[in-house]
Amino acid sequence: MKIRRAEARDLPSILAIEELCFSREVAFPPDALSILLEDATALVAEDGNLAGFVIGFVRGEAGKVVTLDVLPERRGEGLGRGLMVALEEEFAILGARASRLEVSIENRRAIALYADLGYSGAALLEDYYGPGEDALLMVKRLRRAGP
Ligand SMILES: CC(C)(COP(=O)(O)OP(=O)(O)OC[C@H]1O[C@@H](n2cnc3c(N)ncnc32)[C@H](O)[C@@H]1OP(=O)(O)O)[C@@H](O)C(=O)NCCC(=O)NCCS
């Protein structure tokens, strides 16, 4: 399994994976993903076909994870973890000292992964995804990149 930077040609696969990972109400629309692919840091996990991707960006000293998606049939193989670690490395190279993300409080699997990677719950964001759909803000301090 190789993790590499996403390219414009990956957009159709990325859209298909996003559709399989999130309901229509919370999935990123195609236009938004297309813009993120160009303007943000986007990485894909590939072994012939794309099995997952992660997108984030850095503003100042903070990295923000926008989305993390692994194909349902490829979960539990370590791809989510590998994508997150690779994104954090990119964040650190771009000068980020911390990484942050929002995750649905219902998403136990993702919260378990982030906690295991060193993220801590920093705040409960009420109604973040809609009425009664709360999110947890999670943050992690990053190590400086470099020699
Ligand atoms: C969340 C998600 C990205 C995890 O991807 P994954 O490739 O299955 O994750 P990994 O295989 O790297 O698992 C990493 C960790 O997740 C947790 N995890 C994995 N499978 C789990 C399960 N069945 N139950 C609970 N925790 C689990 C464990 O902490 C695991 O650590 P381990 O490798 O030491 O066992 C994936 O389930 C997904 O795409 N879900 C839908 C989209 C989504 O919710 N994205 C996150 C939005 S914030």
The ligand as an SDF file (V2000), in Angstrom:
LIG
                    3D

 48 50  0  0  0  0  0  0  0  0999 V2000
  -12.5530    6.0690   10.6140 C   0  0  0  0  0  0  0  0  0  0  0  0
  -11.8360    5.3310    9.4880 C   0  0  0  0  0  0  0  0  0  0  0  0
  -11.1560    6.3490    8.5990 C   0  0  0  0  0  0  0  0  0  0  0  0
  -10.8040    4.3700   10.0710 C   0  0  0  0  0  0  0  0  0  0  0  0
  -10.0530    3.8230    9.0060 O   0  0  0  0  0  0  0  0  0  0  0  0
   -9.3930    2.3600    9.1260 P   0  0  0  0  0  0  0  0  0  0  0  0
   -8.5050    2.2140    7.9370 O   0  0  0  0  0  0  0  0  0  0  0  0
  -10.4160    1.3320    9.3380 O   0  0  0  0  0  0  0  0  0  0  0  0
   -8.5530    2.5440   10.4530 O   0  0  0  0  0  0  0  0  0  0  0  0
   -7.3090    1.6510   10.8670 P   0  0  0  0  0  0  0  0  0  0  0  0
   -7.4150    0.2950   10.2610 O   0  0  0  0  0  0  0  0  0  0  0  0
   -6.0860    2.4440   10.5930 O   0  0  0  0  0  0  0  0  0  0  0  0
   -7.5540    1.5280   12.4090 O   0  0  0  0  0  0  0  0  0  0  0  0
   -6.8820    2.3650   13.2300 C   0  0  0  0  0  0  0  0  0  0  0  0
   -7.5020    2.3310   14.6050 C   0  0  0  0  0  0  0  0  0  0  0  0
   -8.9040    2.5790   14.5250 O   0  0  0  0  0  0  0  0  0  0  0  0
   -9.5400    1.8920   15.5900 C   0  0  0  0  0  0  0  0  0  0  0  0
  -10.3830    0.8720   15.0180 N   0  0  0  0  0  0  0  0  0  0  0  0
  -10.2490    0.2070   13.8490 C   0  0  0  0  0  0  0  0  0  0  0  0
  -11.2480   -0.6800   13.6950 N   0  0  0  0  0  0  0  0  0  0  0  0
  -12.0420   -0.5380   14.7740 C   0  0  0  0  0  0  0  0  0  0  0  0
  -13.2330   -1.1710   15.1790 C   0  0  0  0  0  0  0  0  0  0  0  0
  -13.8270   -2.1170   14.4380 N   0  0  0  0  0  0  0  0  0  0  0  0
  -13.7970   -0.7760   16.3380 N   0  0  0  0  0  0  0  0  0  0  0  0
  -13.2060    0.1940   17.1000 C   0  0  0  0  0  0  0  0  0  0  0  0
  -12.0550    0.8000   16.7460 N   0  0  0  0  0  0  0  0  0  0  0  0
  -11.4920    0.4420   15.6050 C   0  0  0  0  0  0  0  0  0  0  0  0
   -8.4620    1.2780   16.4060 C   0  0  0  0  0  0  0  0  0  0  0  0
   -8.0020    2.2130   17.3410 O   0  0  0  0  0  0  0  0  0  0  0  0
   -7.4070    1.0370   15.3590 C   0  0  0  0  0  0  0  0  0  0  0  0
   -6.1840    0.8600   15.9470 O   0  0  0  0  0  0  0  0  0  0  0  0
   -5.3650   -0.5250   15.6800 P   0  0  0  0  0  0  0  0  0  0  0  0
   -4.8970   -0.4550   14.2780 O   0  0  0  0  0  0  0  0  0  0  0  0
   -4.2690   -0.4780   16.6820 O   0  0  0  0  0  0  0  0  0  0  0  0
   -6.3490   -1.6420   15.9060 O   0  0  0  0  0  0  0  0  0  0  0  0
  -12.8390    4.5050    8.6360 C   0  0  0  0  0  0  0  0  0  0  0  0
  -13.6110    3.6930    9.4960 O   0  0  0  0  0  0  0  0  0  0  0  0
  -13.7800    5.3500    7.7820 C   0  0  0  0  0  0  0  0  0  0  0  0
  -13.4520    5.7140    6.6510 O   0  0  0  0  0  0  0  0  0  0  0  0
  -14.9750    5.6170    8.2950 N   0  0  0  0  0  0  0  0  0  0  0  0
  -15.9730    6.4070    7.5540 C   0  0  0  0  0  0  0  0  0  0  0  0
  -15.5460    7.8310    7.3980 C   0  0  0  0  0  0  0  0  0  0  0  0
  -15.2410    8.4820    8.7130 C   0  0  0  0  0  0  0  0  0  0  0  0
  -15.9560    8.3200    9.6840 O   0  0  0  0  0  0  0  0  0  0  0  0
  -14.1410    9.2620    8.7220 N   0  0  0  0  0  0  0  0  0  0  0  0
  -13.7120    9.9910    9.8940 C   0  0  0  0  0  0  0  0  0  0  0  0
  -14.4740   11.2600    9.9840 C   0  0  0  0  0  0  0  0  0  0  0  0
  -13.8520   12.3710   11.2040 S   0  0  0  0  0  0  0  0  0  0  0  0
  1  2  1  0
  2  3  1  0
  2  4  1  0
  2 36  1  0
  4  5  1  0
  5  6  1  0
  6  7  2  0
  6  8  1  0
  6  9  1  0
  9 10  1  0
 10 11  2  0
 10 12  1  0
 10 13  1  0
 13 14  1  0
 14 15  1  0
 15 16  1  0
 15 30  1  0
 16 17  1  0
 17 18  1  0
 17 28  1  0
 18 19  1  0
 18 27  1  0
 19 20  2  0
 20 21  1  0
 21 22  1  0
 21 27  2  0
 22 23  1  0
 22 24  2  0
 24 25  1  0
 25 26  2  0
 26 27  1  0
 28 29  1  0
 28 30  1  0
 30 31  1  0
 31 32  1  0
 32 33  2  0
 32 34  1  0
 32 35  1  0
 36 37  1  0
 36 38  1  0
 38 39  2  0
 38 40  1  0
 40 41  1  0
 41 42  1  0
 42 43  1  0
 43 44  2  0
 43 45  1  0
 45 46  1  0
 46 47  1  0
 47 48  1  0
M  END
$$$$
